[in-house]
Protein backbone atom coordinates (compact mmCIF):
# COMPACT_ATOMS: atom_id res chain seq x y z
CA UNK A 1 0.00 0.00 0.00
CA UNK A 2 1.47 3.33 -1.05
CA UNK A 3 1.12 6.47 1.08
CA UNK A 4 -1.25 9.19 -0.09
CA UNK A 5 0.30 11.60 -2.57
CA UNK A 6 2.09 14.45 -0.84
CA UNK A 7 2.21 12.71 2.54
CA UNK A 8 5.60 12.98 4.23
CA UNK A 9 7.12 10.87 6.92
CA UNK A 10 10.03 11.48 9.25
CA UNK A 11 12.25 8.71 10.59
CA UNK A 12 13.75 9.33 14.03
CA UNK A 13 16.82 7.37 15.08
CA UNK A 14 17.66 7.39 18.79
CA UNK A 15 20.26 4.61 18.56
CA UNK A 16 22.14 3.71 15.39
CA UNK A 17 25.35 4.47 13.48
CA UNK A 18 24.08 8.05 13.38
CA UNK A 19 21.20 9.65 15.32
CA UNK A 20 18.72 12.28 14.23
CA UNK A 21 15.67 12.75 12.03
CA UNK A 22 15.79 11.50 8.44
CA UNK A 23 13.46 12.43 5.58
CA UNK A 24 13.47 9.03 3.83
CA UNK A 25 13.49 5.38 4.81
CA UNK A 26 16.52 4.91 2.54
CA UNK A 27 18.54 7.37 4.64
CA UNK A 28 17.28 5.88 7.90
CA UNK A 29 17.87 2.26 6.93
CA UNK A 30 21.52 2.97 6.16
CA UNK A 31 22.17 3.94 9.80
CA UNK A 32 20.02 1.28 11.51
CA UNK A 33 20.21 -1.91 9.41
CA UNK A 34 22.79 -4.26 10.87
CA UNK A 35 23.19 -2.11 13.99
CA UNK A 36 22.54 -4.24 17.09
CA UNK A 37 20.02 -2.58 19.40
CA UNK A 38 18.96 0.10 16.91
CA UNK A 39 16.05 2.25 18.11
CA UNK A 40 14.03 4.09 15.48
CA UNK A 41 10.47 5.03 14.63
CA UNK A 42 8.45 6.54 11.76
CA UNK A 43 6.40 9.69 12.38
CA UNK A 44 4.12 11.85 10.27
CA UNK A 45 5.05 14.95 12.31
CA UNK A 46 8.59 16.35 12.44
CA UNK A 47 8.16 17.75 15.94
CA UNK A 48 7.17 14.34 17.30
CA UNK A 49 10.14 12.76 15.52
CA UNK A 50 12.52 15.30 17.06
CA UNK A 51 11.08 14.64 20.54
CA UNK A 52 11.60 10.86 20.19
mmCIF file of the N, C-alpha and C atoms, coordinates in Angstrom:
data_MODEL
# 
_entry.id   MODEL 
# 
loop_
_atom_site.group_PDB 
_atom_site.id 
_atom_site.type_symbol 
_atom_site.label_atom_id 
_atom_site.label_alt_id 
_atom_site.label_comp_id 
_atom_site.label_asym_id 
_atom_site.label_entity_id 
_atom_site.label_seq_id 
_atom_site.pdbx_PDB_ins_code 
_atom_site.Cartn_x 
_atom_site.Cartn_y 
_atom_site.Cartn_z 
_atom_site.occupancy 
_atom_site.B_iso_or_equiv 
_atom_site.pdbx_formal_charge 
_atom_site.auth_seq_id 
_atom_site.auth_comp_id 
_atom_site.auth_asym_id 
_atom_site.auth_atom_id 
_atom_site.pdbx_PDB_model_num 
ATOM 1   N N  . UNK A 1 1  ? 0.837  -1.179 0.000  1.00 0.00 ? 1  UNK A N  1 
ATOM 2   C CA . UNK A 1 1  ? 0.000  0.000  0.000  1.00 0.00 ? 1  UNK A CA 1 
ATOM 3   C C  . UNK A 1 1  ? 0.884  1.246  0.000  1.00 0.00 ? 1  UNK A C  1 
ATOM 4   N N  . UNK A 1 2  ? 0.679  2.106  -0.931 1.00 0.00 ? 2  UNK A N  1 
ATOM 5   C CA . UNK A 1 2  ? 1.465  3.327  -1.046 1.00 0.00 ? 2  UNK A CA 1 
ATOM 6   C C  . UNK A 1 2  ? 0.842  4.445  -0.233 1.00 0.00 ? 2  UNK A C  1 
ATOM 7   N N  . UNK A 1 3  ? 1.670  5.341  0.331  1.00 0.00 ? 3  UNK A N  1 
ATOM 8   C CA . UNK A 1 3  ? 1.119  6.468  1.076  1.00 0.00 ? 3  UNK A CA 1 
ATOM 9   C C  . UNK A 1 3  ? 0.389  7.423  0.141  1.00 0.00 ? 3  UNK A C  1 
ATOM 10  N N  . UNK A 1 4  ? -0.521 8.206  0.704  1.00 0.00 ? 4  UNK A N  1 
ATOM 11  C CA . UNK A 1 4  ? -1.254 9.192  -0.088 1.00 0.00 ? 4  UNK A CA 1 
ATOM 12  C C  . UNK A 1 4  ? -0.274 10.187 -0.691 1.00 0.00 ? 4  UNK A C  1 
ATOM 13  N N  . UNK A 1 5  ? -0.580 10.647 -1.882 1.00 0.00 ? 5  UNK A N  1 
ATOM 14  C CA . UNK A 1 5  ? 0.299  11.602 -2.569 1.00 0.00 ? 5  UNK A CA 1 
ATOM 15  C C  . UNK A 1 5  ? 0.518  12.828 -1.691 1.00 0.00 ? 5  UNK A C  1 
ATOM 16  N N  . UNK A 1 6  ? 1.750  13.266 -1.602 1.00 0.00 ? 6  UNK A N  1 
ATOM 17  C CA . UNK A 1 6  ? 2.086  14.449 -0.837 1.00 0.00 ? 6  UNK A CA 1 
ATOM 18  C C  . UNK A 1 6  ? 2.298  14.203 0.647  1.00 0.00 ? 6  UNK A C  1 
ATOM 19  N N  . UNK A 1 7  ? 2.023  13.007 1.120  1.00 0.00 ? 7  UNK A N  1 
ATOM 20  C CA . UNK A 1 7  ? 2.208  12.712 2.538  1.00 0.00 ? 7  UNK A CA 1 
ATOM 21  C C  . UNK A 1 7  ? 3.683  12.470 2.819  1.00 0.00 ? 7  UNK A C  1 
ATOM 22  N N  . UNK A 1 8  ? 4.186  13.114 3.871  1.00 0.00 ? 8  UNK A N  1 
ATOM 23  C CA . UNK A 1 8  ? 5.597  12.982 4.227  1.00 0.00 ? 8  UNK A CA 1 
ATOM 24  C C  . UNK A 1 8  ? 5.737  12.266 5.550  1.00 0.00 ? 8  UNK A C  1 
ATOM 25  N N  . UNK A 1 9  ? 6.803  11.529 5.667  1.00 0.00 ? 9  UNK A N  1 
ATOM 26  C CA . UNK A 1 9  ? 7.119  10.867 6.920  1.00 0.00 ? 9  UNK A CA 1 
ATOM 27  C C  . UNK A 1 9  ? 8.502  11.298 7.368  1.00 0.00 ? 9  UNK A C  1 
ATOM 28  N N  . UNK A 1 10 ? 8.746  11.158 8.653  1.00 0.00 ? 10 UNK A N  1 
ATOM 29  C CA . UNK A 1 10 ? 10.035 11.475 9.248  1.00 0.00 ? 10 UNK A CA 1 
ATOM 30  C C  . UNK A 1 10 ? 10.457 10.255 10.049 1.00 0.00 ? 10 UNK A C  1 
ATOM 31  N N  . UNK A 1 11 ? 11.722 9.901  9.945  1.00 0.00 ? 11 UNK A N  1 
ATOM 32  C CA . UNK A 1 11 ? 12.252 8.712  10.593 1.00 0.00 ? 11 UNK A CA 1 
ATOM 33  C C  . UNK A 1 11 ? 13.255 9.145  11.655 1.00 0.00 ? 11 UNK A C  1 
ATOM 34  N N  . UNK A 1 12 ? 12.894 8.931  12.920 1.00 0.00 ? 12 UNK A N  1 
ATOM 35  C CA . UNK A 1 12 ? 13.749 9.331  14.034 1.00 0.00 ? 12 UNK A CA 1 
ATOM 36  C C  . UNK A 1 12 ? 14.609 8.151  14.458 1.00 0.00 ? 12 UNK A C  1 
ATOM 37  N N  . UNK A 1 13 ? 15.892 8.404  14.622 1.00 0.00 ? 13 UNK A N  1 
ATOM 38  C CA . UNK A 1 13 ? 16.824 7.370  15.079 1.00 0.00 ? 13 UNK A CA 1 
ATOM 39  C C  . UNK A 1 13 ? 17.422 7.835  16.399 1.00 0.00 ? 13 UNK A C  1 
ATOM 40  N N  . UNK A 1 14 ? 17.124 7.079  17.472 1.00 0.00 ? 14 UNK A N  1 
ATOM 41  C CA . UNK A 1 14 ? 17.665 7.391  18.790 1.00 0.00 ? 14 UNK A CA 1 
ATOM 42  C C  . UNK A 1 14 ? 18.948 6.610  19.053 1.00 0.00 ? 14 UNK A C  1 
ATOM 43  N N  . UNK A 1 15 ? 19.064 5.436  18.401 1.00 0.00 ? 15 UNK A N  1 
ATOM 44  C CA . UNK A 1 15 ? 20.259 4.608  18.564 1.00 0.00 ? 15 UNK A CA 1 
ATOM 45  C C  . UNK A 1 15 ? 20.551 3.941  17.235 1.00 0.00 ? 15 UNK A C  1 
ATOM 46  N N  . UNK A 1 16 ? 21.724 4.260  16.677 1.00 0.00 ? 16 UNK A N  1 
ATOM 47  C CA . UNK A 1 16 ? 22.142 3.711  15.391 1.00 0.00 ? 16 UNK A CA 1 
ATOM 48  C C  . UNK A 1 16 ? 23.551 4.198  15.083 1.00 0.00 ? 16 UNK A C  1 
ATOM 49  N N  . UNK A 1 17 ? 24.019 3.974  13.867 1.00 0.00 ? 17 UNK A N  1 
ATOM 50  C CA . UNK A 1 17 ? 25.352 4.465  13.483 1.00 0.00 ? 17 UNK A CA 1 
ATOM 51  C C  . UNK A 1 17 ? 25.406 5.986  13.536 1.00 0.00 ? 17 UNK A C  1 
ATOM 52  N N  . UNK A 1 18 ? 24.245 6.593  13.340 1.00 0.00 ? 18 UNK A N  1 
ATOM 53  C CA . UNK A 1 18 ? 24.084 8.049  13.381 1.00 0.00 ? 18 UNK A CA 1 
ATOM 54  C C  . UNK A 1 18 ? 22.698 8.285  13.969 1.00 0.00 ? 18 UNK A C  1 
ATOM 55  N N  . UNK A 1 19 ? 22.521 9.350  14.754 1.00 0.00 ? 19 UNK A N  1 
ATOM 56  C CA . UNK A 1 19 ? 21.204 9.651  15.316 1.00 0.00 ? 19 UNK A CA 1 
ATOM 57  C C  . UNK A 1 19 ? 20.666 10.922 14.683 1.00 0.00 ? 19 UNK A C  1 
ATOM 58  N N  . UNK A 1 20 ? 19.350 11.089 14.778 1.00 0.00 ? 20 UNK A N  1 
ATOM 59  C CA . UNK A 1 20 ? 18.723 12.285 14.232 1.00 0.00 ? 20 UNK A CA 1 
ATOM 60  C C  . UNK A 1 20 ? 17.421 11.945 13.541 1.00 0.00 ? 20 UNK A C  1 
ATOM 61  N N  . UNK A 1 21 ? 16.922 12.913 12.771 1.00 0.00 ? 21 UNK A N  1 
ATOM 62  C CA . UNK A 1 21 ? 15.673 12.747 12.030 1.00 0.00 ? 21 UNK A CA 1 
ATOM 63  C C  . UNK A 1 21 ? 16.007 12.715 10.546 1.00 0.00 ? 21 UNK A C  1 
ATOM 64  N N  . UNK A 1 22 ? 15.513 11.700 9.864  1.00 0.00 ? 22 UNK A N  1 
ATOM 65  C CA . UNK A 1 22 ? 15.790 11.502 8.444  1.00 0.00 ? 22 UNK A CA 1 
ATOM 66  C C  . UNK A 1 22 ? 14.504 11.647 7.645  1.00 0.00 ? 22 UNK A C  1 
ATOM 67  N N  . UNK A 1 23 ? 14.628 12.149 6.432  1.00 0.00 ? 23 UNK A N  1 
ATOM 68  C CA . UNK A 1 23 ? 13.463 12.426 5.584  1.00 0.00 ? 23 UNK A CA 1 
ATOM 69  C C  . UNK A 1 23 ? 12.997 11.217 4.784  1.00 0.00 ? 23 UNK A C  1 
ATOM 70  N N  . UNK A 1 24 ? 13.852 10.209 4.623  1.00 0.00 ? 24 UNK A N  1 
ATOM 71  C CA . UNK A 1 24 ? 13.469 9.034  3.832  1.00 0.00 ? 24 UNK A CA 1 
ATOM 72  C C  . UNK A 1 24 ? 13.871 7.753  4.558  1.00 0.00 ? 24 UNK A C  1 
ATOM 73  N N  . UNK A 1 25 ? 13.140 6.676  4.239  1.00 0.00 ? 25 UNK A N  1 
ATOM 74  C CA . UNK A 1 25 ? 13.491 5.380  4.805  1.00 0.00 ? 25 UNK A CA 1 
ATOM 75  C C  . UNK A 1 25 ? 14.870 4.942  4.311  1.00 0.00 ? 25 UNK A C  1 
ATOM 76  N N  . UNK A 1 26 ? 15.209 5.276  3.089  1.00 0.00 ? 26 UNK A N  1 
ATOM 77  C CA . UNK A 1 26 ? 16.517 4.907  2.542  1.00 0.00 ? 26 UNK A CA 1 
ATOM 78  C C  . UNK A 1 26 ? 17.639 5.477  3.408  1.00 0.00 ? 26 UNK A C  1 
ATOM 79  N N  . UNK A 1 27 ? 17.528 6.742  3.785  1.00 0.00 ? 27 UNK A N  1 
ATOM 80  C CA . UNK A 1 27 ? 18.539 7.371  4.642  1.00 0.00 ? 27 UNK A CA 1 
ATOM 81  C C  . UNK A 1 27 ? 18.570 6.701  6.014  1.00 0.00 ? 27 UNK A C  1 
ATOM 82  N N  . UNK A 1 28 ? 17.390 6.478  6.573  1.00 0.00 ? 28 UNK A N  1 
ATOM 83  C CA . UNK A 1 28 ? 17.282 5.877  7.901  1.00 0.00 ? 28 UNK A CA 1 
ATOM 84  C C  . UNK A 1 28 ? 17.838 4.458  7.917  1.00 0.00 ? 28 UNK A C  1 
ATOM 85  N N  . UNK A 1 29 ? 17.460 3.662  6.938  1.00 0.00 ? 29 UNK A N  1 
ATOM 86  C CA . UNK A 1 29 ? 17.870 2.257  6.929  1.00 0.00 ? 29 UNK A CA 1 
ATOM 87  C C  . UNK A 1 29 ? 19.385 2.103  6.870  1.00 0.00 ? 29 UNK A C  1 
ATOM 88  N N  . UNK A 1 30 ? 20.061 3.050  6.255  1.00 0.00 ? 30 UNK A N  1 
ATOM 89  C CA . UNK A 1 30 ? 21.524 2.972  6.165  1.00 0.00 ? 30 UNK A CA 1 
ATOM 90  C C  . UNK A 1 30 ? 22.196 3.093  7.526  1.00 0.00 ? 30 UNK A C  1 
ATOM 91  N N  . UNK A 1 31 ? 21.552 3.766  8.481  1.00 0.00 ? 31 UNK A N  1 
ATOM 92  C CA . UNK A 1 31 ? 22.168 3.943  9.798  1.00 0.00 ? 31 UNK A CA 1 
ATOM 93  C C  . UNK A 1 31 ? 21.637 2.972  10.847 1.00 0.00 ? 31 UNK A C  1 
ATOM 94  N N  . UNK A 1 32 ? 20.558 2.223  10.530 1.00 0.00 ? 32 UNK A N  1 
ATOM 95  C CA . UNK A 1 32 ? 20.015 1.277  11.513 1.00 0.00 ? 32 UNK A CA 1 
ATOM 96  C C  . UNK A 1 32 ? 20.158 -0.187 11.117 1.00 0.00 ? 32 UNK A C  1 
ATOM 97  N N  . UNK A 1 33 ? 20.106 -0.506 9.831  1.00 0.00 ? 33 UNK A N  1 
ATOM 98  C CA . UNK A 1 33 ? 20.207 -1.905 9.405  1.00 0.00 ? 33 UNK A CA 1 
ATOM 99  C C  . UNK A 1 33 ? 21.569 -2.475 9.774  1.00 0.00 ? 33 UNK A C  1 
ATOM 100 N N  . UNK A 1 34 ? 21.554 -3.615 10.454 1.00 0.00 ? 34 UNK A N  1 
ATOM 101 C CA . UNK A 1 34 ? 22.786 -4.262 10.868 1.00 0.00 ? 34 UNK A CA 1 
ATOM 102 C C  . UNK A 1 34 ? 23.376 -3.692 12.144 1.00 0.00 ? 34 UNK A C  1 
ATOM 103 N N  . UNK A 1 35 ? 22.715 -2.707 12.746 1.00 0.00 ? 35 UNK A N  1 
ATOM 104 C CA . UNK A 1 35 ? 23.188 -2.106 13.994 1.00 0.00 ? 35 UNK A CA 1 
ATOM 105 C C  . UNK A 1 35 ? 22.441 -2.767 15.150 1.00 0.00 ? 35 UNK A C  1 
ATOM 106 N N  . UNK A 1 36 ? 23.169 -3.534 15.967 1.00 0.00 ? 36 UNK A N  1 
ATOM 107 C CA . UNK A 1 36 ? 22.542 -4.241 17.090 1.00 0.00 ? 36 UNK A CA 1 
ATOM 108 C C  . UNK A 1 36 ? 21.943 -3.245 18.075 1.00 0.00 ? 36 UNK A C  1 
ATOM 109 N N  . UNK A 1 37 ? 20.676 -3.447 18.420 1.00 0.00 ? 37 UNK A N  1 
ATOM 110 C CA . UNK A 1 37 ? 20.017 -2.582 19.397 1.00 0.00 ? 37 UNK A CA 1 
ATOM 111 C C  . UNK A 1 37 ? 19.539 -1.256 18.843 1.00 0.00 ? 37 UNK A C  1 
ATOM 112 N N  . UNK A 1 38 ? 19.415 -1.158 17.527 1.00 0.00 ? 38 UNK A N  1 
ATOM 113 C CA . UNK A 1 38 ? 18.955 0.096  16.914 1.00 0.00 ? 38 UNK A CA 1 
ATOM 114 C C  . UNK A 1 38 ? 17.573 0.457  17.446 1.00 0.00 ? 38 UNK A C  1 
ATOM 115 N N  . UNK A 1 39 ? 17.351 1.750  17.654 1.00 0.00 ? 39 UNK A N  1 
ATOM 116 C CA . UNK A 1 39 ? 16.053 2.246  18.114 1.00 0.00 ? 39 UNK A CA 1 
ATOM 117 C C  . UNK A 1 39 ? 15.628 3.350  17.161 1.00 0.00 ? 39 UNK A C  1 
ATOM 118 N N  . UNK A 1 40 ? 14.509 3.124  16.462 1.00 0.00 ? 40 UNK A N  1 
ATOM 119 C CA . UNK A 1 40 ? 14.035 4.094  15.479 1.00 0.00 ? 40 UNK A CA 1 
ATOM 120 C C  . UNK A 1 40 ? 12.533 3.970  15.325 1.00 0.00 ? 40 UNK A C  1 
ATOM 121 N N  . UNK A 1 41 ? 11.922 5.018  14.784 1.00 0.00 ? 41 UNK A N  1 
ATOM 122 C CA . UNK A 1 41 ? 10.469 5.030  14.630 1.00 0.00 ? 41 UNK A CA 1 
ATOM 123 C C  . UNK A 1 41 ? 10.076 6.005  13.531 1.00 0.00 ? 41 UNK A C  1 
ATOM 124 N N  . UNK A 1 42 ? 8.982  5.680  12.830 1.00 0.00 ? 42 UNK A N  1 
ATOM 125 C CA . UNK A 1 42 ? 8.453  6.537  11.765 1.00 0.00 ? 42 UNK A CA 1 
ATOM 126 C C  . UNK A 1 42 ? 7.363  7.437  12.336 1.00 0.00 ? 42 UNK A C  1 
ATOM 127 N N  . UNK A 1 43 ? 7.392  8.712  11.941 1.00 0.00 ? 43 UNK A N  1 
ATOM 128 C CA . UNK A 1 43 ? 6.403  9.689  12.379 1.00 0.00 ? 43 UNK A CA 1 
ATOM 129 C C  . UNK A 1 43 ? 5.858  10.441 11.178 1.00 0.00 ? 43 UNK A C  1 
ATOM 130 N N  . UNK A 1 44 ? 4.655  10.989 11.324 1.00 0.00 ? 44 UNK A N  1 
ATOM 131 C CA . UNK A 1 44 ? 4.123  11.855 10.268 1.00 0.00 ? 44 UNK A CA 1 
ATOM 132 C C  . UNK A 1 44 ? 4.230  13.323 10.664 1.00 0.00 ? 44 UNK A C  1 
ATOM 133 N N  . UNK A 1 45 ? 4.864  13.588 11.811 1.00 0.00 ? 45 UNK A N  1 
ATOM 134 C CA . UNK A 1 45 ? 5.050  14.948 12.312 1.00 0.00 ? 45 UNK A CA 1 
ATOM 135 C C  . UNK A 1 45 ? 6.514  15.137 12.714 1.00 0.00 ? 45 UNK A C  1 
ATOM 136 N N  . UNK A 1 46 ? 7.168  16.140 12.154 1.00 0.00 ? 46 UNK A N  1 
ATOM 137 C CA . UNK A 1 46 ? 8.593  16.352 12.437 1.00 0.00 ? 46 UNK A CA 1 
ATOM 138 C C  . UNK A 1 46 ? 8.854  16.640 13.913 1.00 0.00 ? 46 UNK A C  1 
ATOM 139 N N  . UNK A 1 47 ? 7.986  17.424 14.530 1.00 0.00 ? 47 UNK A N  1 
ATOM 140 C CA . UNK A 1 47 ? 8.157  17.747 15.944 1.00 0.00 ? 47 UNK A CA 1 
ATOM 141 C C  . UNK A 1 47 ? 8.145  16.506 16.822 1.00 0.00 ? 47 UNK A C  1 
ATOM 142 N N  . UNK A 1 48 ? 7.240  15.592 16.534 1.00 0.00 ? 48 UNK A N  1 
ATOM 143 C CA . UNK A 1 48 ? 7.172  14.339 17.295 1.00 0.00 ? 48 UNK A CA 1 
ATOM 144 C C  . UNK A 1 48 ? 8.426  13.506 17.060 1.00 0.00 ? 48 UNK A C  1 
ATOM 145 N N  . UNK A 1 49 ? 8.920  13.510 15.837 1.00 0.00 ? 49 UNK A N  1 
ATOM 146 C CA . UNK A 1 49 ? 10.144 12.763 15.523 1.00 0.00 ? 49 UNK A CA 1 
ATOM 147 C C  . UNK A 1 49 ? 11.330 13.343 16.282 1.00 0.00 ? 49 UNK A C  1 
ATOM 148 N N  . UNK A 1 50 ? 11.409 14.663 16.354 1.00 0.00 ? 50 UNK A N  1 
ATOM 149 C CA . UNK A 1 50 ? 12.521 15.303 17.063 1.00 0.00 ? 50 UNK A CA 1 
ATOM 150 C C  . UNK A 1 50 ? 12.455 15.051 18.565 1.00 0.00 ? 50 UNK A C  1 
ATOM 151 N N  . UNK A 1 51 ? 11.248 14.887 19.105 1.00 0.00 ? 51 UNK A N  1 
ATOM 152 C CA . UNK A 1 51 ? 11.078 14.642 20.539 1.00 0.00 ? 51 UNK A CA 1 
ATOM 153 C C  . UNK A 1 51 ? 11.352 13.190 20.921 1.00 0.00 ? 51 UNK A C  1 
ATOM 154 N N  . UNK A 1 52 ? 11.408 12.290 19.944 1.00 0.00 ? 52 UNK A N  1 
ATOM 155 C CA . UNK A 1 52 ? 11.603 10.861 20.189 1.00 0.00 ? 52 UNK A CA 1 
ATOM 156 C C  . UNK A 1 52 ? 12.949 10.582 20.806 1.00 0.00 ? 52 UNK A C  1 
# 
